[in-house]
Amino acid sequence: MPEPCFRYARQSDAPALVALIEHAYRGEDTAGRWNSEAHLLKGPRTNGDEISTLIGREDSRFLIAELDARIAGCCLIQGLSDPARNWSSADGPADSDVAASSIGDVNAAYFGMFAIDPAIHGGGLGKQILAEAERRAQDLWGANQMVMTVINLRSELIEWYQRRGYRLTGATLPFPFSDTTGETTRDFHLTEMRKDLR
Ligand SMILES: CC(C)(COP(=O)(O)OP(=O)(O)OC[C@H]1O[C@@H](n2cnc3c(N)ncnc32)[C@H](O)[C@@H]1OP(=O)(O)O)[C@@H](O)C(=O)NCCC(=O)NCCS
């Protein structure tokens, strides 16, 4: 695989990001694989308004990886240094634990909306984007910790993050079910993972 080119998303990228995220997370063609959530959630993962809002936020960056000038992967990073700041509504419910994580020596950045083109899953781009996101969160906001939430039933994905240095903190959040999430069961929640960046 050639070296990816990294850049931050512009508003004009929003439709391509929606398509990538929907395909990677919940596409029917990859349902049942270790890295899909299509068996749990049938509704849309996001929408254009949400992605546009996130691209425009001062405390957020959508990191894009391009291969041969085409978007091949993305992730969202958000600085959480303002203690009054909570999770974006896009990636999880408001939670006091996250605000608390920005107090004292911990200056956490949030990681989410992580999606790789399914045509190149397993090619190593996911590892490259995560590492680049960690570097950029340190550069942008002086983050010394990355925090994310993962559906607790996705054990292979949790193990994937553990092999990258993330640990389960034991904190959990209810999954933000809505009229449109299209869940096949409600017997799951979000579990928090963190990694010290330095
Ligand atoms: C999760 C995701 C971002 C990983 O990106 P990727 O480019 O496919 O991952 P990489 O090529 O860097 O790594 C592939 C890993 O998959 C592992 N893998 C491959 N087949 C697997 C299987 N059947 N079961 C478990 N792990 C498997 C490989 O062992 C490798 O991990 P390792 O290097 O630690 O051994 C990507 O698959 C994706 O977009 N998934 C859908 C969206 C999603 O779930 N996002 C995360 C939400 S928190």
The ligand as a MOL file (V3000), in Angstrom:
LIG
                    3D

  0  0  0     0  0            999 V3000
M  V30 BEGIN CTAB
M  V30 COUNTS 48 50 0 0 0
M  V30 BEGIN ATOM
M  V30 1 C -11.6030 -1.0750 12.6340 0
M  V30 2 C -10.9550 -0.4670 11.4020 0
M  V30 3 C -10.8800 1.0270 11.5480 0
M  V30 4 C -9.5320 -1.0720 11.2970 0
M  V30 5 O -8.9020 -0.5580 10.1360 0
M  V30 6 P -8.0490 -1.5540 9.1570 0
M  V30 7 O -7.3120 -0.7010 8.1930 0
M  V30 8 O -8.9800 -2.5660 8.6230 0
M  V30 9 O -7.0550 -2.2170 10.2200 0
M  V30 10 P -5.5120 -2.5930 10.0300 0
M  V30 11 O -5.3130 -3.1140 8.6430 0
M  V30 12 O -4.6450 -1.4980 10.5090 0
M  V30 13 O -5.3900 -3.7860 11.0500 0
M  V30 14 C -6.0000 -5.0250 10.7340 0
M  V30 15 C -6.1350 -5.8360 11.9860 0
M  V30 16 O -7.2770 -6.6680 11.8600 0
M  V30 17 C -6.9740 -7.8850 12.4670 0
M  V30 18 N -7.8890 -8.8740 11.9270 0
M  V30 19 C -7.9620 -9.3030 10.6650 0
M  V30 20 N -8.9140 -10.2510 10.5730 0
M  V30 21 C -9.4570 -10.3760 11.8010 0
M  V30 22 C -10.4720 -11.2070 12.3340 0
M  V30 23 N -11.1660 -12.0520 11.5850 0
M  V30 24 N -10.7710 -11.0670 13.6460 0
M  V30 25 C -10.1070 -10.2000 14.4290 0
M  V30 26 N -9.1120 -9.3990 13.9800 0
M  V30 27 C -8.7980 -9.5050 12.6650 0
M  V30 28 C -5.5330 -8.1100 12.1080 0
M  V30 29 O -4.9630 -9.0530 12.9890 0
M  V30 30 C -4.9480 -6.7120 12.2920 0
M  V30 31 O -4.6060 -6.4520 13.6310 0
M  V30 32 P -3.0750 -6.5790 14.1690 0
M  V30 33 O -2.2060 -5.8160 13.2270 0
M  V30 34 O -3.1140 -6.0260 15.5600 0
M  V30 35 O -2.7670 -8.0480 14.1360 0
M  V30 36 C -11.7120 -0.8080 10.1050 0
M  V30 37 O -11.7960 -2.1990 9.9720 0
M  V30 38 C -13.0920 -0.1970 9.9800 0
M  V30 39 O -13.2880 0.8030 9.2900 0
M  V30 40 N -14.1390 -0.8030 10.6400 0
M  V30 41 C -15.5130 -0.3040 10.5620 0
M  V30 42 C -15.7700 0.9180 11.4030 0
M  V30 43 C -15.4360 0.6950 12.8680 0
M  V30 44 O -15.7760 -0.3060 13.4490 0
M  V30 45 N -14.7480 1.6750 13.4670 0
M  V30 46 C -14.2950 1.6550 14.8530 0
M  V30 47 C -15.3750 2.0770 15.7670 0
M  V30 48 S -14.7890 2.3620 17.4390 0
M  V30 END ATOM
M  V30 BEGIN BOND
M  V30 1 1 1 2
M  V30 2 1 2 3
M  V30 3 1 2 4
M  V30 4 1 2 36
M  V30 5 1 4 5
M  V30 6 1 5 6
M  V30 7 2 6 7
M  V30 8 1 6 8
M  V30 9 1 6 9
M  V30 10 1 9 10
M  V30 11 2 10 11
M  V30 12 1 10 12
M  V30 13 1 10 13
M  V30 14 1 13 14
M  V30 15 1 14 15
M  V30 16 1 15 16
M  V30 17 1 15 30
M  V30 18 1 16 17
M  V30 19 1 17 18
M  V30 20 1 17 28
M  V30 21 1 18 19
M  V30 22 1 18 27
M  V30 23 2 19 20
M  V30 24 1 20 21
M  V30 25 1 21 22
M  V30 26 2 21 27
M  V30 27 1 22 23
M  V30 28 2 22 24
M  V30 29 1 24 25
M  V30 30 2 25 26
M  V30 31 1 26 27
M  V30 32 1 28 29
M  V30 33 1 28 30
M  V30 34 1 30 31
M  V30 35 1 31 32
M  V30 36 2 32 33
M  V30 37 1 32 34
M  V30 38 1 32 35
M  V30 39 1 36 37
M  V30 40 1 36 38
M  V30 41 2 38 39
M  V30 42 1 38 40
M  V30 43 1 40 41
M  V30 44 1 41 42
M  V30 45 1 42 43
M  V30 46 2 43 44
M  V30 47 1 43 45
M  V30 48 1 45 46
M  V30 49 1 46 47
M  V30 50 1 47 48
M  V30 END BOND
M  V30 END CTAB
M  END
